[in-house]
Amino acid sequence: MTPWLVGMDWTDALFLHWPVPAASLEARLPGDLQLDTFEGSAWVSIVAFRIAHARPRGVPHALGWPTFPEINLRTYVRDAERAGIWFFSLDATSRVAVELARRFVHLPYYSAAVESAFESGALSYRLERTDRRAPAARLDARASFGGGTRTAAPGTLEHWLVERYCFFTAGRRGRTLRGDVVHQPWPLRDATAEVSGNTLLAAARIVPSSLAPIAHASSGVVTRFLPLRRRAG
């Protein structure tokens, strides 16, 4: 197995999922990727979480970067080998992380002000994009959850939505690259979400098929990123 390059913890995660007409997304993707669908329906997701202990391989866990929140907007794609993720935007409070990810991982990262709060049975995220390289966007989401923790069962919609272990991006020369990610299955709880002031989807020119999202909460996972590679033909 290829040695991992960067390690980090993803904690206090909130997943918000909406069905979207497939035709509205297909033209947005590189020609060498296919839109992935579940029972004929395309989906987009907003995923909010905190990144902790981000560090290159060889750097001790305790010397990782300070914790910062990130909120990304993604859809689901596949190539000849694997199913993965295509990002429309990733907003984070760490300007250093934003610029490094844009330069070396070629992802559409943007600077933003993000507030997060966590308590027993509830979590919330508020976002205000500050980066002028993208349209203005806001998000105010709060979720309550309870019950036991589980992992998603293979073959279910929630497994299809959350258990993704690679992402695709376009390199400087326009070639599609793949980044593989290693972590244990997400520990999930069903959540009830209240979403207001959400313009992240509109800023990405996405109109969902329903207003209320499917929501999940998770304590998080320990993650390892492998070096980018050219995708399979």
Secondary structure, 3 states (H helix, E strand, C coil): CCCCCEEEEEEEEEEEEEEECCHHHHCCCCCCCEECCECCEEEEEEEEEEEEEEEECCCCHHHCCCCEEEEEEEEEEECCCCEEEEEEEEEECCHHHHHHHHHHCCCCEEEEEEEEEEECCEEEEEEEECCCCCCCCEEEEEEEECCCCECCCCCCHHHHHHCCCEEEEECCCCCEEEEEEECCCCCEEEEEEEEECCCHHHHCCCCCCCCCCEEEEEEEEEEEECCCEECCC
